[in-house]
């Protein structure tokens, strides 16, 4: 399927699939969306909970590793907050080295060592836990969502799949049951999506679901908690 690079509303780039008229990130701003949905409403929310034990690593499952943007932003946010991270990224169709280079996230973030970290996120071996730093461990798995069988090992799920309009099978009871099973008690799932059908599918498998203010260009988003 053809993929092309486009510039989003905040100046950052993402990958567009013309056949689906679908993007890897919001066309209103790839970095802004990731910061709001996954870092602010996901990571920050979780580590601010009274139940969070600061000496324990936060285990994050990203559904849709894609360009590596969410992992890159999480690395630097975790460094700032001194939060150890065990990061697992699931991706059925890894992007090419040319597409990785074209993203240019490093120049926009202006973080020290950003280029080195971004390169390491993409060059580490798949199917193996690799140390990006002493406090950030990355495992990349080339896998379809339907084949996930993890049980109570994650604290946060970044659910960043393509939208329900083009891949409705990823937004139903079957996949959300897998996410519920993969999370530990008090774990959270965050996603840019806000459709009523998605919320009902989450509730059907046991999640407590909140509607939250969305990122730029979206009125709402969803956060689901395993109580």
Short mmCIF file of the C-alpha atoms (twelve columns), coordinates in Angstrom:
data_MODEL
# 
_entry.id   MODEL 
# 
loop_
_atom_site.group_PDB 
_atom_site.id 
_atom_site.type_symbol 
_atom_site.label_atom_id 
_atom_site.label_alt_id 
_atom_site.label_comp_id 
_atom_site.label_asym_id 
_atom_site.label_seq_id 
_atom_site.Cartn_x 
_atom_site.Cartn_y 
_atom_site.Cartn_z 
_atom_site.pdbx_PDB_model_num 
ATOM 1   C CA . UNK A 1   0.000   0.000   0.000  1 
ATOM 2   C CA . UNK A 2   1.403   3.388   -1.019 1 
ATOM 3   C CA . UNK A 3   2.653   5.694   1.762  1 
ATOM 4   C CA . UNK A 4   3.655   9.344   1.462  1 
ATOM 5   C CA . UNK A 5   5.107   11.956  3.817  1 
ATOM 6   C CA . UNK A 6   2.971   14.994  4.724  1 
ATOM 7   C CA . UNK A 7   3.498   18.005  7.009  1 
ATOM 8   C CA . UNK A 8   0.993   18.342  9.869  1 
ATOM 9   C CA . UNK A 9   -0.421  21.464  11.507 1 
ATOM 10  C CA . UNK A 10  2.384   21.906  14.051 1 
ATOM 11  C CA . UNK A 11  5.146   21.584  11.449 1 
ATOM 12  C CA . UNK A 12  5.948   17.959  12.255 1 
ATOM 13  C CA . UNK A 13  5.599   15.230  9.644  1 
ATOM 14  C CA . UNK A 14  3.661   12.009  9.454  1 
ATOM 15  C CA . UNK A 15  2.897   9.253   6.964  1 
ATOM 16  C CA . UNK A 16  -0.268  9.449   4.863  1 
ATOM 17  C CA . UNK A 17  -1.921  6.464   3.158  1 
ATOM 18  C CA . UNK A 18  -3.797  7.857   0.122  1 
ATOM 19  C CA . UNK A 19  -5.832  4.696   -0.460 1 
ATOM 20  C CA . UNK A 20  -7.420  5.068   2.992  1 
ATOM 21  C CA . UNK A 21  -7.077  8.854   3.327  1 
ATOM 22  C CA . UNK A 22  -5.587  8.031   6.729  1 
ATOM 23  C CA . UNK A 23  -2.497  9.252   8.609  1 
ATOM 24  C CA . UNK A 24  -0.197  7.714   11.233 1 
ATOM 25  C CA . UNK A 25  -0.759  10.856  13.353 1 
ATOM 26  C CA . UNK A 26  -3.187  13.757  13.405 1 
ATOM 27  C CA . UNK A 27  -2.933  16.081  10.410 1 
ATOM 28  C CA . UNK A 28  -3.538  18.914  12.903 1 
ATOM 29  C CA . UNK A 29  -0.181  18.214  14.574 1 
ATOM 30  C CA . UNK A 30  1.654   14.926  15.078 1 
ATOM 31  C CA . UNK A 31  3.768   16.043  18.045 1 
ATOM 32  C CA . UNK A 32  0.925   17.977  19.688 1 
ATOM 33  C CA . UNK A 33  -1.372  14.942  19.473 1 
ATOM 34  C CA . UNK A 34  1.210   12.568  20.939 1 
ATOM 35  C CA . UNK A 35  2.059   14.948  23.791 1 
ATOM 36  C CA . UNK A 36  -1.573  15.448  24.750 1 
ATOM 37  C CA . UNK A 37  -3.029  11.958  24.291 1 
ATOM 38  C CA . UNK A 38  -0.206  9.689   25.338 1 
ATOM 39  C CA . UNK A 39  2.068   11.724  27.608 1 
ATOM 40  C CA . UNK A 40  -0.317  14.096  29.371 1 
ATOM 41  C CA . UNK A 41  -3.411  11.890  29.589 1 
ATOM 42  C CA . UNK A 42  -1.496  8.612   29.790 1 
ATOM 43  C CA . UNK A 43  1.971   8.690   31.343 1 
ATOM 44  C CA . UNK A 44  1.524   11.768  33.545 1 
ATOM 45  C CA . UNK A 45  -1.889  10.607  34.692 1 
ATOM 46  C CA . UNK A 46  -0.524  7.198   35.670 1 
ATOM 47  C CA . UNK A 47  2.554   8.379   37.571 1 
ATOM 48  C CA . UNK A 48  0.455   10.924  39.476 1 
ATOM 49  C CA . UNK A 49  -1.772  8.177   40.921 1 
ATOM 50  C CA . UNK A 50  -1.350  7.487   44.661 1 
ATOM 51  C CA . UNK A 51  -0.992  3.788   43.797 1 
ATOM 52  C CA . UNK A 52  2.090   4.382   41.635 1 
ATOM 53  C CA . UNK A 53  5.336   3.235   43.279 1 
ATOM 54  C CA . UNK A 54  8.137   5.466   42.016 1 
ATOM 55  C CA . UNK A 55  10.846  2.833   42.359 1 
ATOM 56  C CA . UNK A 56  9.015   0.518   39.935 1 
ATOM 57  C CA . UNK A 57  9.393   0.814   36.136 1 
ATOM 58  C CA . UNK A 58  6.268   1.797   34.198 1 
ATOM 59  C CA . UNK A 59  5.500   -0.843  31.570 1 
ATOM 60  C CA . UNK A 60  4.033   0.726   28.417 1 
ATOM 61  C CA . UNK A 61  2.500   -1.140  25.483 1 
ATOM 62  C CA . UNK A 62  2.228   0.903   22.295 1 
ATOM 63  C CA . UNK A 63  -0.263  -0.452  19.781 1 
ATOM 64  C CA . UNK A 64  1.165   0.878   16.532 1 
ATOM 65  C CA . UNK A 65  4.885   1.700   16.904 1 
ATOM 66  C CA . UNK A 66  4.876   3.354   13.475 1 
ATOM 67  C CA . UNK A 67  7.313   6.254   13.151 1 
ATOM 68  C CA . UNK A 68  8.609   5.884   16.714 1 
ATOM 69  C CA . UNK A 69  7.367   9.366   17.668 1 
ATOM 70  C CA . UNK A 70  5.480   8.234   20.782 1 
ATOM 71  C CA . UNK A 71  8.466   6.247   22.000 1 
ATOM 72  C CA . UNK A 72  10.832  9.175   21.365 1 
ATOM 73  C CA . UNK A 73  8.655   11.644  23.276 1 
ATOM 74  C CA . UNK A 74  8.169   9.150   26.100 1 
ATOM 75  C CA . UNK A 75  11.932  8.676   26.403 1 
ATOM 76  C CA . UNK A 76  12.561  12.372  27.031 1 
ATOM 77  C CA . UNK A 77  9.502   12.830  29.246 1 
ATOM 78  C CA . UNK A 78  10.556  9.871   31.373 1 
ATOM 79  C CA . UNK A 79  14.058  11.344  31.619 1 
ATOM 80  C CA . UNK A 80  12.645  14.649  32.863 1 
ATOM 81  C CA . UNK A 81  10.365  12.991  35.420 1 
ATOM 82  C CA . UNK A 82  12.977  10.369  36.411 1 
ATOM 83  C CA . UNK A 83  10.544  7.568   35.548 1 
ATOM 84  C CA . UNK A 84  12.052  4.190   34.570 1 
ATOM 85  C CA . UNK A 85  10.267  2.744   31.527 1 
ATOM 86  C CA . UNK A 86  9.812   -0.713  30.015 1 
ATOM 87  C CA . UNK A 87  8.482   0.113   26.532 1 
ATOM 88  C CA . UNK A 88  6.988   -2.433  24.147 1 
ATOM 89  C CA . UNK A 89  6.007   -1.371  20.635 1 
ATOM 90  C CA . UNK A 90  3.778   -3.533  18.435 1 
ATOM 91  C CA . UNK A 91  3.961   -2.995  14.671 1 
ATOM 92  C CA . UNK A 92  2.716   -5.279  11.904 1 
ATOM 93  C CA . UNK A 93  4.283   -3.245  9.078  1 
ATOM 94  C CA . UNK A 94  7.558   -1.507  10.102 1 
ATOM 95  C CA . UNK A 95  8.373   1.644   8.149  1 
ATOM 96  C CA . UNK A 96  11.477  1.965   5.971  1 
ATOM 97  C CA . UNK A 97  14.757  3.667   6.852  1 
ATOM 98  C CA . UNK A 98  13.982  6.337   4.223  1 
ATOM 99  C CA . UNK A 99  10.660  7.098   5.923  1 
ATOM 100 C CA . UNK A 100 12.357  7.219   9.329  1 
ATOM 101 C CA . UNK A 101 14.886  9.782   8.079  1 
ATOM 102 C CA . UNK A 102 12.140  11.874  6.458  1 
ATOM 103 C CA . UNK A 103 10.250  12.472  9.709  1 
ATOM 104 C CA . UNK A 104 12.727  15.121  11.000 1 
ATOM 105 C CA . UNK A 105 11.304  15.006  14.549 1 
ATOM 106 C CA . UNK A 106 14.761  15.594  15.985 1 
ATOM 107 C CA . UNK A 107 15.064  19.150  14.618 1 
ATOM 108 C CA . UNK A 108 11.674  20.101  16.078 1 
ATOM 109 C CA . UNK A 109 12.224  18.620  19.556 1 
ATOM 110 C CA . UNK A 110 15.584  20.303  20.173 1 
ATOM 111 C CA . UNK A 111 16.531  17.739  22.806 1 
ATOM 112 C CA . UNK A 112 20.139  16.805  23.490 1 
ATOM 113 C CA . UNK A 113 21.002  13.411  22.010 1 
ATOM 114 C CA . UNK A 114 17.652  13.336  20.186 1 
ATOM 115 C CA . UNK A 115 19.187  12.079  16.942 1 
ATOM 116 C CA . UNK A 116 21.123  9.339   18.715 1 
ATOM 117 C CA . UNK A 117 18.073  8.203   20.662 1 
ATOM 118 C CA . UNK A 118 15.796  8.253   17.618 1 
ATOM 119 C CA . UNK A 119 18.314  6.227   15.630 1 
ATOM 120 C CA . UNK A 120 18.616  3.672   18.435 1 
ATOM 121 C CA . UNK A 121 14.848  3.292   18.703 1 
ATOM 122 C CA . UNK A 122 14.797  2.202   15.069 1 
ATOM 123 C CA . UNK A 123 18.049  0.252   14.803 1 
ATOM 124 C CA . UNK A 124 17.663  -1.957  17.876 1 
ATOM 125 C CA . UNK A 125 16.919  -5.599  17.158 1 
ATOM 126 C CA . UNK A 126 13.274  -6.617  16.839 1 
ATOM 127 C CA . UNK A 127 11.850  -9.263  19.206 1 
ATOM 128 C CA . UNK A 128 14.477  -8.471  21.857 1 
ATOM 129 C CA . UNK A 129 14.583  -6.197  24.906 1 
ATOM 130 C CA . UNK A 130 17.242  -3.558  24.299 1 
ATOM 131 C CA . UNK A 131 18.570  -0.820  26.602 1 
ATOM 132 C CA . UNK A 132 18.221  2.647   25.068 1 
ATOM 133 C CA . UNK A 133 19.464  4.038   28.405 1 
ATOM 134 C CA . UNK A 134 19.808  2.686   31.939 1 
ATOM 135 C CA . UNK A 135 16.189  3.668   32.624 1 
ATOM 136 C CA . UNK A 136 14.526  3.033   29.241 1 
ATOM 137 C CA . UNK A 137 14.224  -0.508  27.911 1 
ATOM 138 C CA . UNK A 138 12.662  -1.065  24.477 1 
ATOM 139 C CA . UNK A 139 11.145  -4.196  22.964 1 
ATOM 140 C CA . UNK A 140 9.809   -4.006  19.402 1 
ATOM 141 C CA . UNK A 141 7.520   -6.796  18.241 1 
ATOM 142 C CA . UNK A 142 6.498   -7.328  14.617 1 
ATOM 143 C CA . UNK A 143 3.041   -8.628  15.348 1 
ATOM 144 C CA . UNK A 144 -0.640  -8.258  14.488 1 
ATOM 145 C CA . UNK A 145 -2.920  -6.998  17.230 1 
ATOM 146 C CA . UNK A 146 -5.054  -10.143 17.075 1 
ATOM 147 C CA . UNK A 147 -2.060  -12.277 18.095 1 
ATOM 148 C CA . UNK A 148 -1.311  -10.462 21.361 1 
ATOM 149 C CA . UNK A 149 -1.596  -12.754 24.385 1 
ATOM 150 C CA . UNK A 150 0.112   -10.785 27.204 1 
ATOM 151 C CA . UNK A 151 -1.457  -11.127 30.656 1 
ATOM 152 C CA . UNK A 152 -1.248  -8.468  33.377 1 
ATOM 153 C CA . UNK A 153 2.193   -7.142  32.452 1 
ATOM 154 C CA . UNK A 154 1.534   -3.529  31.396 1 
ATOM 155 C CA . UNK A 155 0.593   -0.341  33.250 1 
ATOM 156 C CA . UNK A 156 -0.278  1.838   30.250 1 
ATOM 157 C CA . UNK A 157 -1.487  1.115   26.736 1 
ATOM 158 C CA . UNK A 158 -0.948  3.733   24.040 1 
ATOM 159 C CA . UNK A 159 -3.666  2.680   21.585 1 
ATOM 160 C CA . UNK A 160 -2.552  4.344   18.358 1 
ATOM 161 C CA . UNK A 161 -4.064  2.122   15.681 1 
ATOM 162 C CA . UNK A 162 -5.447  3.416   12.389 1 
ATOM 163 C CA . UNK A 163 -8.972  4.751   12.800 1 
ATOM 164 C CA . UNK A 164 -12.122 2.650   13.052 1 
ATOM 165 C CA . UNK A 165 -13.265 4.016   9.690  1 
ATOM 166 C CA . UNK A 166 -10.549 2.037   7.877  1 
ATOM 167 C CA . UNK A 167 -9.787  -0.777  10.352 1 
ATOM 168 C CA . UNK A 168 -12.953 -1.361  12.405 1 
ATOM 169 C CA . UNK A 169 -11.746 -4.816  13.472 1 
ATOM 170 C CA . UNK A 170 -9.100  -3.172  15.697 1 
ATOM 171 C CA . UNK A 171 -11.679 -1.198  17.678 1 
ATOM 172 C CA . UNK A 172 -14.070 -3.902  18.882 1 
ATOM 173 C CA . UNK A 173 -14.572 -6.166  21.895 1 
ATOM 174 C CA . UNK A 174 -12.006 -8.764  20.807 1 
ATOM 175 C CA . UNK A 175 -9.010  -6.423  20.723 1 
ATOM 176 C CA . UNK A 176 -10.057 -4.423  23.789 1 
ATOM 177 C CA . UNK A 177 -10.437 -7.660  25.745 1 
ATOM 178 C CA . UNK A 178 -6.808  -8.386  24.876 1 
ATOM 179 C CA . UNK A 179 -5.852  -4.916  26.116 1 
ATOM 180 C CA . UNK A 180 -7.819  -5.398  29.343 1 
ATOM 181 C CA . UNK A 181 -6.078  -8.742  29.930 1 
ATOM 182 C CA . UNK A 182 -2.634  -7.260  29.153 1 
ATOM 183 C CA . UNK A 183 -3.037  -4.476  31.749 1 
ATOM 184 C CA . UNK A 184 -2.401  -4.776  35.454 1 
ATOM 185 C CA . UNK A 185 -4.979  -3.581  37.968 1 
ATOM 186 C CA . UNK A 186 -5.308  0.241   37.851 1 
ATOM 187 C CA . UNK A 187 -3.679  0.248   34.419 1 
ATOM 188 C CA . UNK A 188 -4.886  2.732   31.809 1 
ATOM 189 C CA . UNK A 189 -5.443  2.750   28.068 1 
ATOM 190 C CA . UNK A 190 -5.407  6.070   26.216 1 
ATOM 191 C CA . UNK A 191 -6.393  6.756   22.624 1 
ATOM 192 C CA . UNK A 192 -7.159  9.683   20.358 1 
ATOM 193 C CA . UNK A 193 -10.491 8.031   19.431 1 
ATOM 194 C CA . UNK A 194 -13.807 9.174   20.902 1 
ATOM 195 C CA . UNK A 195 -16.502 7.305   18.932 1 
ATOM 196 C CA . UNK A 196 -19.429 5.983   20.916 1 
ATOM 197 C CA . UNK A 197 -18.948 2.494   19.470 1 
ATOM 198 C CA . UNK A 198 -15.338 2.454   20.697 1 
ATOM 199 C CA . UNK A 199 -16.352 3.595   24.177 1 
ATOM 200 C CA . UNK A 200 -19.059 0.919   24.361 1 
ATOM 201 C CA . UNK A 201 -16.628 -1.797  23.227 1 
ATOM 202 C CA . UNK A 202 -14.223 -0.780  26.020 1 
ATOM 203 C CA . UNK A 203 -17.010 -0.820  28.595 1 
ATOM 204 C CA . UNK A 204 -18.239 -4.211  27.372 1 
ATOM 205 C CA . UNK A 205 -14.946 -5.872  28.358 1 
ATOM 206 C CA . UNK A 206 -14.819 -4.245  31.808 1 
ATOM 207 C CA . UNK A 207 -13.061 -0.896  31.399 1 
ATOM 208 C CA . UNK A 208 -14.162 2.222   33.252 1 
ATOM 209 C CA . UNK A 209 -14.113 4.838   30.465 1 
ATOM 210 C CA . UNK A 210 -13.719 8.622   30.615 1 
ATOM 211 C CA . UNK A 211 -14.260 11.192  27.896 1 
ATOM 212 C CA . UNK A 212 -11.502 13.797  28.042 1 
ATOM 213 C CA . UNK A 213 -10.668 16.960  26.077 1 
ATOM 214 C CA . UNK A 214 -8.990  15.955  22.846 1 
ATOM 215 C CA . UNK A 215 -5.788  17.166  21.166 1 
ATOM 216 C CA . UNK A 216 -5.842  20.058  18.668 1 
ATOM 217 C CA . UNK A 217 -8.418  19.326  15.982 1 
ATOM 218 C CA . UNK A 218 -10.421 16.854  18.100 1 
ATOM 219 C CA . UNK A 219 -13.086 17.714  20.667 1 
ATOM 220 C CA . UNK A 220 -12.687 14.551  22.763 1 
ATOM 221 C CA . UNK A 221 -10.541 11.488  23.394 1 
ATOM 222 C CA . UNK A 222 -10.947 8.398   25.586 1 
ATOM 223 C CA . UNK A 223 -9.122  7.028   28.629 1 
ATOM 224 C CA . UNK A 224 -10.030 3.574   29.957 1 
ATOM 225 C CA . UNK A 225 -9.009  2.204   33.357 1 
ATOM 226 C CA . UNK A 226 -8.854  -1.394  34.550 1 
ATOM 227 C CA . UNK A 227 -10.258 -1.200  38.082 1 
# 
